[in-house]
Amino acid sequence: MSHPRISARVRRIKPSPSSAAADRATALKREGKNIVSLVVGEPDFDTPANIRAAASKAMDNGATRYTMLAGSVDLRQAIAAKLKRENNLVYSPSDIIVTNGCKSGIYSALEATIEAGDEVIIPAPYWVSYPDMVIVCDGVPKIVACPESQGFKISPAQLEAAITDKTRWLIINSPSNPTGASYSAAEYRKLADVLARHPHVLVMTDDIYEHIRFDGRATPHLLNAAPELADRVLAVNGVSKTYAMTGWRIGWIAGPSDLIGALNTLLSQAAGNACSISQAAAVEALNGDQSFVSESVATYRTRRDHVLTRINQIEGLSCLPPDGAFYLYVNCAGLIGRSTPAGARLETDGDVAMYLLESVGVAVVQGSAYGLSPYFRISIAASLDVLDDGTNRIAHAVSQLR
C-alpha cells in the first residue's frame, strides 16, 4: 500500500484564511475586476527613510554574512533597551532571540515545548494561525469563545474552566488581531490570579500591535501586572507593524533562559539566523527617530473613527470601537437570513463575505476564520479614499438584500 506524499501533520492543517482571501482578491484584480481589498494586515506606509538608509549602510559596510544565531549583539541590546524603556521589563540580551518574523517565532516556540496531546488555550477571536500552528506541533487547540459582550476578551472564570492537567500554553494577543481588543493591567492581574493556581501553564504574549492603540496610553504587559510570572512567560514582538517593516521579517522572543536556549537549539537546525541586513535596519528602528510611530498611529485613528461611523450607519451591521491594531471586526448578525438579489440566502458570515466580493468587489475576511461568528474583518491599513470606496460599496450591497 502506497503512503501519501504529504505528511499527516500537514494534511491536518489548512492554508491561512487571511492569506487565501488576499490571494483571491489579487487574482480577481489580475482578471481585470475592480476589487477593493480590505484584507491585508500590513501598514500601507513605506518603511521610514532612516531605517532604509541603515540597511543600505549595513550592506555597504559588508554586514551581509551570518550573524550569531540568536541575533546580532547590537540588535539584542537594542531590544533589551526597548523592553526596559517602553515596557519596564528587564531582560539580558542572552535571554532574547531574534526570529524570522514573529510568526516563525511563535511556531518555533510551540515546536520547542509541545508534546503530543498538550493543550493550548486560545481565546477567540484569534489570529488565524494560532490553532493550526498548535495542530502541526501535535498539540490540541483549546478554543475559548470570548463574545462581544465581554469585549472579545477571556474572563478569569473562562480561563479557570479551560485549564486542565494537559494545558501547556495560554496565548494572549493584545491589542488583538482581529478585534483590536486590549487587556488592561487590572484584567491581567485577575488572569494572573488564576494562573497562580496552575504553575504548569506557560503564557505567550503576542505584543506585535502594542504601539498601534488609540487612547494615547502605553499598552500594559502581563508582566507589569504580574512580574512573578516572568519564568513562565515568552514575550513575542517585532518591528513589522510598528515600523511598517512586514517584509523585513524581524521578530524576537524574550523569556526564561531554558526556553530561549531550547529555541536556540531548534533554530540552529531549522532556520539559522534572521537576515543580517534586516537586523541592522531593526537596530535603527528601535534606537532611531520614533516620530513615525505616533504619526502613523494618528493616521490609523482617523481612519478607525471614519470607517467606524460609516459601518455603524449601515443597517444590519455594527462594530465596537477597537482599542488598537488596524482592523474592525464587524458584527453582521443583522444580515444572516436575508436574501441576495439573485435569491441566495445568507446563512453564514462566509456567505456575507462572498456576497460582498462577488456583488460589489469588496474583499473582507469572514469571522469564522477567527473562530467567532457572525462577523467579518476589515483592515483599515488603506487610504481614506480606498476605505470610503469600500464602505460605500458595502452599504450598496447591504441595501440590495431582502
N, C-alpha and C positions, 0 to 999 in steps of 0.2 A: 504494500500500500504506500502510495507516494505521500510525502509530507508537504503541507503548504509552504510556499516560498517565503511568506511573510509570517513573522513570529506571532504567537498568540497575544503577547503583550501589546503589540502594535494593532492587532485586529480588535482589541478591546476598546481602543480609543477612537475618537472622531477628530477630523480636522477642526481647527479653531473656527467657531461660527462667525466671529467678527472678521477674521481674515477672509472667510468664504464670502461674506457679504460684500467686503471691499473688492474682492476679485470679481464678483458678479457685476457690480457697478462699473468696474473698469472695462469688463468685456462688453457690456452694453454700450458704453461710450465709444469703444472701438468700432462697434457696428453702426455708429452714426446716430445713436439715440441721444436725446438731450436729457442727461441724468444729473440731478443734484445729489451728490453723495454726502450724507451726514453720518458717515460710518466711522471714518478713520480716527483712531485715538492718538493723534500726534499733533504737536503745535504746528500751525501753518506759517510760523515765522522762520526766517533763516537763522542759523546759528550765529550768535553775535560775532562781530568782526574781530574783537580781541582774542576770542577763542580760536577762530580760524587762523589768525596770524600766529598764534602759539604753535599750532600744528605744523604750519609751514616752516617756522623757525626750527622746530624739532627735526623735521626732515632734512633741512639744510645742514644741521649740525650732526647728522648721522645717527639720530635716535631711531633707527629702523631695524634694530636687532632685538632678539629676545630680551625681555625684562625678567626679573625674578618672577617665579610662577605666581606668587601671591600678589604681584603688582609692584611697580617701581616704588622705591623708598619715598621719593618725592610725593607720589600720589597718596600713598598710605598715610604719610604725615599730614597731607592736606585734608584727607578725610577725617583723621583723628582731630585735627584742629577745627574742622567744620562741626563735628559732633559735639565738641566741647562748647564752641562759640554759639551755635544755633540751638542745640538740643540739651545742653548741660549734661551730656553723657561723656564719661571718661573711658576711653579705650586706648590701649597701646597700639601702635602700628602693627605689632606682631599678632594682635587679635582682630585684624582686618584682612579680608581677602578680596581682591578685585576680580570681577567676573565679566564674561562676555555679555553684558546687559543683565538687568535684574531677572529676566525670565530664565536665563540659564542658571543664575544663582539660586533661584527658588527651586528649580528642578533638581539641581545638584545637591542642595541641602536635604531634600526629601530622599533622593537616591542614597545619600550617605547615612541616613538614620532610620529608614523604614524597613521593618521586616514584614514578610508576607502576613497579611491579616491585620496589621496595625491600622488603627483608625485615625483619621484626620478630620477635626471639626472645622467645617467651612460654613460661615454664615452666608445665607442667600438673601439678596442678590450678591453674586460673587463674580470676580473676574473669570472669564470663560475658561482659562487654562488650569485653574487650581484642581478641579476634580480629576481631569484626565491625567495631569501630572502624577497625582496620587495613585491612580489606577495603573499607570505604566510602571510604577515602582512596586506593584503588587500590594498596595495598601487599599484601604476602604474609605472612600469619602463619606463623612457623616454630615449630610446637608441639614442645616437648621434654618427653616424659613423665618425671616425677620420682616414682618409686614410693615406696610407704610405707616400704620397706626403707632408703631414704636420707632418711627424714624429710620426704618431699614437697619436697625442695629440689634445685636444679640443682647438679650437680657441676662442678668445673673442666674435667674431661675432656669432659663433655657440652657445656659452653659452647664449648670449643675446636672440637669437631666440628660445631657448629651454625653457626659464623661463616663467612660467605662474603664475596666482594667486594661483594655486594649488601646485606649487613647494614647497616641504619641504626640500629636500636634494640635494646637489651635492656630488658625491663620486669621490675622486681623489686618484689614486694608483700610487705612484712614488718612485723609479723605478717600472715599471709595470710588472705584470704577465698578458698577455703572451709575451709582446713585448720588455720589458726592457727599454722602453722609460722613460725619466726622465725630469721633468719640471725644467727650470732654474728660478732663482729669478726674472728675468725680465718678463718671461712668467707668473709667479704667480702674479706679480704686475698688469699686464694687465687684468688678470681674476678678480683680486680683485676690479679693477675699475668698472667692470660690476656688481659684487656683491654689491658694494656700492649703486647702484641704486635700489637694491632689498633686503631690510633689512629683509624680511621674510624667505630668503633662508639660511639654515644651510649647513655646509660643513663637511664632514667626510673625513679625510686624513688617508689612509691605508699606513702606513710607514714601513711595515714589511721587505721590501728589502733595507732599507736605507743604510746599510753598504756594500751591495754587489753591488759595482759600480766600473767602470774600468778606470776612469780618475784621480784617486788619490785624488779627492776632496771630501769634505763633501757634503752630499745631502742637498740642501736648503729645508726649510719648508715653507709652505704657510704663516705661522705666522711670519717668519723672514721678508718676503717681505711686509706683511700687518698685523702688530700687532693689528691694530684697529678691526680686525675680531675675536679677542680672545673670545668674548662672543657668537660667532656663530659657533665655530669650535670644533669638537671632534677629538683629535689626537689618533689614534689607532696604537698599536705596540705590540711587544712581543719578546720572546727570540728564537723562533723556527728556523728561517732561519740563523740569525747571528751566533748563538752558536751551531748549529746542535742539537736542542732540540725539534724537532717536536713532539715526543711522550710524552714530559713532560707536554704539554698543559697549557702553561702560556702566556697569553696576558694581555694587560692593555689598559685603556682608560683614557686620561686626558682631562678635559674640564670644562665648566662653572658649578657652583655648583648645579644649578637647574636640569641640565641634569644628572649629576653624582648622585644626590640624587634620581632621578627617576629610574636610573639603579639599585641603591642600593635596592630600594623598590621592583622592579621587580625580581631581582636575589634572594632576600631574600625568595621569594615564589617559584621561578622556579629552582634554581640551588644550592644555598648555596655557600660557599667559594671554591676557587680553592684548589687543592691538597696541603696540608701543606708541604710535603716533596719536591714537585716540587718548591714551593715558596722559600724554603731555598736554593735550587740549583740555582734558578734565582737570588737571592741576590748575590751569589758568581759570577755568570756570569757577572752581571753588575758592581760589585765592584772589582773583582779579575783581574788576569793577562789577558790582552786583545790581547796577541800575536797571538792567534788562528785566530782572525778576519782577520788581514792583511795577514796571511799565507794562509788561505782558499780562500780569495779573489784573491790572486796572482795565485792560482791554477785554480780558475774559469776563470780568464782572459786568461791564457794559453789555456785552453780548448775552450773558446769562439773563440779566434783567429784561433785556429787549425780547428775547425769544420766549422767556417765561410768560411775559404779558401776552404775547401773541398766542401761545399754546393754550393758556387758560381762558382765552376768549373763544376758542373753538368748542362748540357744543359737542359733548361726548368725550372730551379729553380734559385731563387735569394733571398738574405737576407740582410737587413740593419744591420749594427753592433749595437747590443743593448748597451745602456748606462750602464745597470746594470741588476740585478736579474740573474737567471741561465737558461735562455731559449733563443732559437732562434725561431723567427716567420717567417717561410719560405714561400715566395711567390711561389705558384705552378700554377699560371695562365698559364704558358707555357705548362702544362700537360693536361689542360682541353680541351676536344675534341679529344684527342688521344685515341688509342685503345690498349688494352692488347693483349698478345699473344693468349689468348682464344677468342679474338674478342669482348670483352666487352668495351664499350665506357666510358671513364671517364668524367662524366658530372659535378661533384661537388668535393669539397675538401674532403668530406666524402668518395667518391669513391676512391680518391687518397690514403687516409689513410687506407681504407680496402684493396686496392691492395697491398700496402707496407706490410701489416700484412700477407696477405694470400700468396703472391708470394715469399717474402724473409724473412718473420718473423720479421719485424721491427714494433714495436708499437709506434705510434705517436698520437696526438690528432688533430682532424680536426678543421680548423679555424671557422667553423660555430658554434662550441661550445663557442667561444669567441665573437661572434657577428660580425665578419668581414671575408669575404671570397674573393678569394680562397687562403687559407693559411693552413699550419699545424705547430704545435708547437713541437719542440724538447727540451727536458730537457738535459742540459749539466752537471747535477749533477750525473756524472758517470765517470769511469776511462777513460783515453785516449784510452786504448785498446778496451773497450766497444764502445766508440764513433767512433773509426776507423772502427770497425766491422760493426756498424750500418750504417755509411756513405758509406762504400764500398758496402753494400747490397742495399742501396737506389740507388747508382749510377748504379748498375747492373740492378735493377728493371726498372729504367728510360730508360736504354739503350735498353730494350726489347720492349718498346712502339712503336707503329706505327702511 
